[in-house]
Amino acid sequence: MHARSVAAAAIDGVTGELIQTRLTPSHEHILSWLGDLPGPVAVAYEAGPTGFGLYRVLTESGIRCEVVAPSKLQRPAGDRVKTDAKDAVHLARLLRLDEVTSVAVPSVDQEAARDLVRAREDCRGDLMRARHRLSKLLLRQGLVYNGGQAWTGAHHTWLVHEARPRLTQRPTLMAFESDYETVMATLARRDRLDAAIEAMAADSEFTDVVHRLGCLRGVSTLTGFGLAVEIGDWHRFTGNTIGSFVGLVPSEHSSGGSRAQGPITKAGNTHARRLLVEAAWHHRPQYRIGKTMRDRWELAPAEARLRGDAGNRRLHQRWARFLAREKRGTIANVAIARELAGWCWSLAVMQE
C-alpha cells in the first residue's frame, strides 16, 4: 500500500493460481478487483502511513482483512531483491498459511483520541526546540539566566525586561523577537491541547482506565490518557508481555550454552515507552502520600487505590535497592519503567 499505488497479488486456494496486478489506492477500485476473484476472499496488507481506512471498508463489506505488523513478517535471510510485487506475493503466501501477525486496529474514536495525544507530544517537542533556539541565541550574546529555574514567570520577566534591552544589534533583536514569539505561541498551543485532553479524559471511554492508572505515582491525567489511547485493548497482554510491547525488555542473542543480553529492544510503541520512562523517575524520591495523590485516589475505586499504593511502595523499594548497588540511574529507571508497565496493566484490566 502506497499513497498513489497498490501492488496486489492473489493466490487461488484451490488451484494455486497466482494473480498479480497494480491498482490505484481508491477503495472502490480495490473492492471491484476483489469482487472479481473467486470467493471467499481474505486480504492482508502491511501497517503503514496509509492508516486503517481500507481495513474498515473491507470489514464493512464482509471481507476478512488483516493489517500485518511489518516487523513480524518472516523473510528469507538470503533474499536480496525487494520489490512491491514480490512483497505482495510474499504477503499472500503468508496469509494463506496463516503465518501473519496482525496489529490491533483502533476504532475511529480511539484513533481520533490518539491523534490528539500525539499532536500534544509533537507540540512538546516543538516547544523544547523553540526554547533551545532562544536560549542559545542569548548564550552567544553572553546572556545567561541565573535567577533560578528557567522558563518560569521570573524567567520570562528577565527575558523581556533585562535580556532584550541588552541586544544592541537590530538583526539580533529581530531574531530574539521571532524566537520569543515562537516560544509563546507554542506554549499557548500546548495549553490548548492540554485542556482538550483533560476534557476528553474526564468524559470518554477511557475515563475509568485513566482514573485507575492515576493511582500510581508519575501517572497524571495526561500520562494516563496517553497510555490508555496508545495501548488500547489491555486484555491482549499480560503483566509479562506488556514490557515487550513497549520495547522495554533487553535484547538477547543466545545459542547453545551461551546467553548474551544487550540494550532494550526499543521495539513497539515509542509513545507509550516514553511516557513510562518519564513516569518511572517519579518513584525515585521517598514515597509520601500527598494531596495530589489523594485527589487522584478519590476518583478511583477502593481496589485500585490499594493496588496503586502497593505498586508505589514496591517501585520505590526497587529504586532504593538499585541505588544501594550504585546502579547507573538511567539503567535502573528503565528497569523500573518495565515493572511500572506491569503495574499499569494490572490496574487497566481491573474490573470495578
C-alpha positions in Angstrom: 0.0 0.0 0.0 1.4 3.4 -1.0 -0.2 6.8 -1.2 -0.5 6.7 -5.0 -0.3 3.0 -6.0 -1.1 -0.5 -4.7 0.7 -3.7 -5.7 -1.7 -6.6 -5.4 -1.3 -10.4 -5.5 -3.8 -13.2 -5.0 -3.4 -16.9 -4.7 -6.3 -19.2 -5.6 -6.7 -21.6 -2.6 -7.9 -24.4 -4.8 -5.8 -24.3 -8.0 -2.8 -22.3 -6.6 -3.0 -19.9 -9.5 -1.2 -16.6 -8.8 -2.8 -13.3 -9.9 -0.9 -10.1 -9.9 -1.8 -6.5 -10.8 -1.4 -2.9 -9.9 -4.3 -0.9 -8.5 -5.0 2.7 -7.5 -5.4 3.5 -3.8 -9.2 4.0 -4.4 -11.2 1.8 -2.1 -13.8 1.3 -4.9 -11.1 0.1 -7.3 -9.8 -2.4 -4.8 -13.2 -3.6 -3.9 -14.0 -4.1 -7.6 -10.9 -6.2 -8.1 -11.6 -8.3 -5.1 -15.2 -8.8 -6.2 -13.9 -10.4 -9.4 -11.8 -13.0 -7.5 -13.4 -16.4 -6.7 -14.5 -16.2 -3.1 -14.3 -16.3 -0.2 -11.6 -13.7 -0.1 -9.1 -12.8 2.7 -6.9 -9.7 2.5 -3.7 -8.7 4.2 -1.6 -5.5 3.9 1.2 -4.0 5.9 0.5 -1.4 8.5 1.9 2.0 7.4 1.2 5.6 6.9 -2.0 4.9 4.8 -3.8 4.1 8.0 -6.8 1.8 8.6 -9.3 3.2 6.1 -9.0 0.2 3.8 -9.4 -2.2 6.7 -12.6 -0.6 7.8 -14.1 -0.5 4.2 -13.3 -4.2 3.7 -14.6 -5.2 7.1 -17.9 -3.4 6.5 -18.1 -5.3 3.1 -17.8 -8.6 4.9 -14.3 -9.3 3.7 -11.7 -10.6 6.2 -8.8 -8.2 6.4 -5.6 -8.4 8.4 -3.3 -5.4 8.9 0.1 -7.0 9.3 2.9 -5.8 11.5 5.9 -5.3 9.2 8.4 -6.1 11.9 6.9 -9.5 12.4 7.0 -10.7 8.7 9.1 -13.7 8.1 11.5 -13.1 5.3 14.2 -15.4 3.8 17.7 -14.3 5.0 19.2 -14.8 1.6 16.6 -12.7 -0.3 18.4 -9.5 -1.5 15.8 -8.4 -4.0 12.8 -6.4 -2.6 10.1 -5.0 -4.8 6.4 -4.2 -4.2 5.3 -7.1 -6.4 7.4 -9.6 -4.6 6.2 -8.3 -1.2 2.6 -8.7 -2.3 3.2 -12.3 -3.3 5.0 -12.9 0.0 2.1 -11.5 2.0 -0.4 -13.6 0.1 1.6 -16.8 0.8 1.9 -16.0 4.5 -1.8 -15.2 4.7 -2.6 -18.5 3.0 -0.5 -20.3 5.7 -2.0 -18.1 8.4 1.5 -17.0 9.4 0.9 -13.3 9.8 0.9 -11.3 13.0 -1.8 -8.6 12.9 -1.8 -5.3 14.7 -4.6 -4.1 16.9 -6.8 -1.8 14.8 -8.3 1.0 16.9 -11.8 2.2 16.5 -12.4 5.6 14.8 -12.9 7.3 18.2 -9.8 5.7 19.6 -7.7 6.8 16.6 -9.0 10.3 17.0 -8.0 10.4 20.6 -4.6 9.0 19.7 -4.2 11.8 17.1 -4.9 14.4 19.8 -2.3 12.8 22.2 0.3 12.7 19.5 -0.4 16.3 18.5 0.3 17.3 22.1 3.6 15.3 22.0 4.6 16.9 18.8 3.9 20.3 20.4 6.0 19.4 23.4 8.9 18.7 21.0 8.3 21.9 19.1 8.3 23.9 22.4 11.6 22.3 23.5 13.3 23.2 20.2 12.0 26.7 20.3 13.2 27.3 23.8 16.6 25.9 22.9 16.9 28.2 19.9 16.1 31.2 22.1 18.4 30.3 25.0 21.3 29.5 22.6 20.8 32.8 20.8 21.2 34.6 24.2 24.1 32.4 25.1 26.0 33.5 22.0 25.5 37.1 23.2 26.8 36.3 26.7 23.4 36.4 28.4 22.7 33.6 30.8 19.8 33.5 33.3 20.9 32.7 36.9 17.8 33.6 38.8 16.6 30.0 39.3 14.7 27.5 37.2 14.3 28.5 33.6 11.0 29.1 31.7 9.2 30.3 34.8 7.3 33.6 35.2 10.5 35.2 36.6 12.5 33.9 33.7 10.0 35.4 31.2 10.2 38.7 33.0 14.0 38.6 32.7 13.8 37.8 29.0 11.6 40.8 28.3 13.0 43.4 30.7 16.7 42.5 31.0 17.9 40.4 28.2 16.0 42.1 25.4 17.3 45.7 26.1 20.9 44.4 26.1 20.6 43.3 22.4 22.0 46.3 20.6 22.2 44.9 17.1 18.8 45.2 15.2 19.2 41.9 13.3 19.9 40.1 16.6 16.9 41.8 18.2 14.7 40.7 15.4 15.9 37.1 15.7 15.2 37.3 19.5 11.7 38.6 19.0 11.0 35.9 16.4 12.2 33.1 18.7 10.4 34.5 21.7 7.1 34.8 19.8 7.5 31.2 18.6 8.0 30.1 22.3 4.9 31.9 23.5 2.7 30.8 20.6 3.8 27.1 21.0 3.2 27.4 24.8 -0.3 28.6 24.2 -0.9 25.8 21.7 0.3 23.2 24.2 -2.0 24.7 26.9 -5.0 24.4 24.5 -4.1 20.8 23.7 -3.7 20.0 27.5 -7.2 21.5 28.1 -8.7 19.4 25.3 -7.1 16.2 26.7 -8.2 16.9 30.2 -11.8 17.4 29.0 -11.7 14.2 26.9 -10.1 12.2 29.8 -12.9 13.3 32.1 -15.7 12.0 29.8 -14.8 9.3 27.3 -14.5 5.5 27.1 -11.0 5.8 28.7 -12.1 7.7 31.8 -12.3 4.7 34.1 -8.9 3.4 33.0 -7.3 6.9 33.4 -8.7 7.1 36.9 -7.3 3.7 37.9 -3.9 4.4 36.3 -3.7 7.7 38.2 -3.3 5.7 41.5 0.4 5.2 40.5 3.0 7.9 41.1 4.1 9.8 37.9 0.9 8.9 36.0 -1.0 12.1 35.7 -4.2 12.6 33.7 -2.1 13.4 30.6 0.1 10.4 31.0 -2.7 8.0 31.9 -4.8 9.2 29.0 -1.8 8.8 26.7 -1.1 5.3 27.8 -4.8 4.4 27.5 -5.2 5.5 23.9 -1.8 4.1 22.8 -2.3 0.7 24.4 -6.0 0.4 23.5 -7.0 -3.1 24.4 -5.0 -4.0 27.5 -6.5 -7.5 27.7 -4.4 -8.7 24.7 -1.3 -8.5 27.1 -0.2 -10.0 30.4 1.9 -8.5 33.1 4.9 -10.2 31.5 4.2 -9.3 27.8 3.3 -5.7 28.2 7.0 -4.8 28.6 7.9 -6.4 25.3 5.2 -4.5 23.5 6.6 -1.1 24.6 10.2 -2.2 23.9 11.5 -2.2 27.5 12.9 -5.7 27.6 16.6 -6.5 26.9 17.6 -7.7 23.6 19.1 -11.2 23.6 21.3 -13.4 21.4 21.6 -16.9 22.8 22.8 -20.1 21.1 23.9 -23.4 22.6 25.3 -22.8 26.1 26.0 -19.1 25.6 23.5 -16.3 26.6 24.1 -12.7 25.9 21.8 -9.8 26.7 22.1 -6.3 25.3 20.3 -3.0 25.5 16.5 -2.8 25.4 14.8 -3.6 22.1 13.1 -0.2 21.7 10.5 -2.0 19.6 6.8 -1.5 19.7 5.0 1.7 20.7 7.5 4.6 21.1 5.0 7.0 22.6 3.9 4.6 25.4 7.6 3.8 26.2 8.5 7.5 26.6 5.6 8.0 29.0 6.5 5.0 31.1 10.2 6.1 31.3 9.2 9.6 32.4 6.8 8.3 35.0 9.4 5.9 36.4 11.6 8.8 37.6 8.8 9.8 40.0 9.3 6.7 42.0 12.9 7.5 43.0 12.1 10.0 45.8 10.8 8.8 49.2 7.2 7.7 48.9 4.8 10.1 50.6 1.0 10.3 50.0 0.4 14.0 49.3 -2.7 16.0 48.3 -2.2 15.4 44.6 -2.2 11.6 45.1 -5.2 11.7 47.4 -7.1 13.7 44.9 -6.5 11.1 42.2 -7.4 8.3 44.6 -10.8 9.9 45.2 -11.6 9.3 41.5 -10.7 5.6 41.6 -12.4 2.6 43.2 -11.0 1.3 46.5 -9.4 -1.8 45.0 -7.5 0.3 42.6 -6.3 2.6 45.4 -4.9 -0.4 47.3 -3.3 -1.8 44.2 -1.7 1.6 43.3 -0.4 2.1 46.9 1.2 -1.4 46.7 2.8 -0.6 43.4 4.1 2.8 44.6 5.8 1.1 47.6 7.2 -1.7 45.5 8.7 0.5 42.8 10.3 2.8 45.4 11.8 -0.2 47.1 13.2 -1.3 43.8 14.7 2.1 43.3 16.3 2.0 46.7 17.9 -1.3 46.0 19.3 -0.1 42.7 20.8 3.0 44.4 22.3 0.8 47.2 24.0 -1.2 44.4 25.2 2.0 42.8 23.4 1.1 39.6 23.5 3.7 36.9 20.4 5.9 37.1 19.3 5.6 33.5 19.6 1.8 33.5 17.8 1.5 36.8 15.0 3.8 35.6 14.4 1.6 32.5 14.0 -1.5 34.8 11.5 0.5 36.9 9.6 1.5 33.8 9.4 -2.1 32.7 7.9 -3.1 36.0 5.7 0.0 36.0 4.2 -1.2 32.7 3.1 -4.4 34.5 1.5 -2.4 37.3 -0.3 -0.2 34.8 -1.6 -3.4 33.1 -2.9 -4.8 36.4 -4.8 -1.6 37.1 -6.1 -1.3 33.5 -7.6 -4.8 33.4 -9.1 -4.5 36.9 -12.9 -4.7 36.9 -14.6 -2.2 39.1 
